[in-house]
Amino acid sequence: MSSILGKRPLSSYSNDCFVGKRQKTLATLVDEYAWDYEPEELIDAAKPNMRSPAYPHYNIRVEKVMGAVSGKPTWSHILFHFESLWGACSHRSFDSLTDKFHQQEVDYLHPGTKLLLSKTLLRDIKLIHTQFVPKIKEYFASISGAVHVAVNGWTSPTSESYLGVSLFGAYLAGKIASCLQQYGLENWILAACLDNASNNLRLVQNLEQLVPHFHGEQSYVQCLAHVINLMAKAFMSPFNCPSQRARKVLEQAPWPTSSAAKHATHGFLQAQQASNTGDNGELDNSEAADIDKAKFEHNTLVVQAVVYQALEQLLSMHSLVLTAQDLCDAQAIMTTVANLACRVDESPMLKTKFQEYLLSYPELKESTWCSLACCMATCWNSDCKALDNYLYLWHPVKKLTNNPGLNLHHLALATTQHELALELNKALEVSFNFSL
């Protein structure tokens, strides 16, 4: 079977991939994996075992036949086909399609239906891929113009590793080049869009050597969505306490080396360390999104480096050094806003109490903003709305946090924090309107 990843070295296959467990040779490789090799290679590998003098009289050839079915396809063939397509299109792992609850769901809709095994799904996916490769190649051959490549090399859509390998720039470049050659696209690539990580720079440099018509770094288009996302994270970083996951990354982050950089960033580092001793467990719920570990570490370190540069520029251009207390106050603003909104949203009692306080202000009765907006890790614009709601509903918020029976005093902004939050809100309104 032809694979978009190309042939793998024999040493990379497990013992289960060979007919004979003692000899890991091409001759003992099972048909499913031997499919990637050329017929001549398979024949040459088999010849040492053909010791009889009768074999030279034969014209030996290899025929690759997979999934051949005589007559009309049966119900099970159709079911397997659509199950495989469903899993591929929905980015679902093979095992999830054989889940016992999914089996109960199918059995309820059509009693007696049996789901196929995950190995069968895997085989059918490969078969469908093999059948459609020529058609996809014909499609690309029929269109004119250049082709752009977009690569997400962080992880699979299901966040599960099927291959069990680490992807480096050179490795990814080889696999992309192999895929382009398989579909006849190696001479049509104009640009490659990737995240601006260092391993992607090595990827385009290696791809230039493998694909002659690709111009390497000149054709490297950095993903605008990733750049804007990092800009937003860097802007909001001084106003958010780092989550537990981010703290583990920052503990390994390099510290500034020059005396000027140390002087400029000293307060920020002290503020971060002070936040580690606080109770910010609620904040971690906002990062429940399934983010790849390597991507999260890369983003966290890039954001930290950008904040360092901003603080150094404040010192060099404006002779301004922020104290640790100033930065601690700032860092608690969005953490406080997000945690209060989360607490109220999850508690019916707090919701009811907040509505009572809100209705006690006549000017707020007709307002469409009758609740606190929550921050979402996957939508950075939600920070603007959450802060705007918090400040707009400032008086009922103060009543709520001042109620001694609710134990929410730690989720109230101090006077200096409130003043800084008003300035931050104005800046966020500009970026929010720009993003729309």
Stockholm file with secondary structure:
# STOCKHOLM 1.0

chainA/1-436         MSSILGKRPLSSYSNDCFVGKRQKTLATLVDEYAWDYEPEELIDAAKPNMRSPAYPHYNIRVEKVMGAVSGKPTWSHILFHFESLWGACSHRSFDSLTDKFHQQEVDYLHPGTKLLLSKTLLRDIKLIHTQFVPKIKEYFASISGAVHVAVNGWTSPTSESYLGVSLFGAYLAGKIASCLQQYGLENWILAACLDNASNNLRLVQNLEQLVPHFHGEQSYVQCLAHVINLMAKAFMSPFNCPSQRARKVLEQAPWPTSSAAKHATHGFLQAQQASNTGDNGELDNSEAADIDKAKFEHNTLVVQAVVYQALEQLLSMHSLVLTAQDLCDAQAIMTTVANLACRVDESPMLKTKFQEYLLSYPELKESTWCSLACCMATCWNSDCKALDNYLYLWHPVKKLTNNPGLNLHHLALATTQHELALELNKALEVSFNFSL
#=GR chainA/1-436 SS CCCTTCCCCGGGSCGGGBSSSSCCSGGGBCHHHHTTSCHHHHHHHHGGGCCSTTGGGSCCCCCCCCSCCCSSCCHHHHHHHHHHHHHHHTTCCTGGGGCHHHHHHHHHHSTTCCCCCHHHHHHHHHHHHHHHHHHHHHHHHHCCSCEEEECCCSCCTTSCCSSCCCCCHHHHHHHHHHHHHHTTCTTCEEEEEECSCHHHHHHHHHHHHHSTTCCGGGGEEECHHHHHHHHHHHHHGGGSCCCHHHHHHHTTSCCCCSHHHHHHHHHHHHHHHHHHTSCCGGGGGGGCSCCCHHHHHHHHHHHHHHHHHHHHHHHHHHCCCCCHHHHHHHHHHHHHHHHHHHHHHHCHHHHHHHHHHHHTSHHHHTCSCCSCCCCBTTBTTHHHHHHHHHHHTHHHHHHHHHCTTTTCGGGSCCHHHHHHHHHHHHHHHHHHHHHC
#=GC SS_cons         CCCTTCCCCGGGSCGGGBSSSSCCSGGGBCHHHHTTSCHHHHHHHHGGGCCSTTGGGSCCCCCCCCSCCCSSCCHHHHHHHHHHHHHHHTTCCTGGGGCHHHHHHHHHHSTTCCCCCHHHHHHHHHHHHHHHHHHHHHHHHHCCSCEEEECCCSCCTTSCCSSCCCCCHHHHHHHHHHHHHHTTCTTCEEEEEECSCHHHHHHHHHHHHHSTTCCGGGGEEECHHHHHHHHHHHHHGGGSCCCHHHHHHHTTSCCCCSHHHHHHHHHHHHHHHHHHTSCCGGGGGGGCSCCCHHHHHHHHHHHHHHHHHHHHHHHHHHCCCCCHHHHHHHHHHHHHHHHHHHHHHHCHHHHHHHHHHHHTSHHHHTCSCCSCCCCBTTBTTHHHHHHHHHHHTHHHHHHHHHCTTTTCGGGSCCHHHHHHHHHHHHHHHHHHHHHC
//
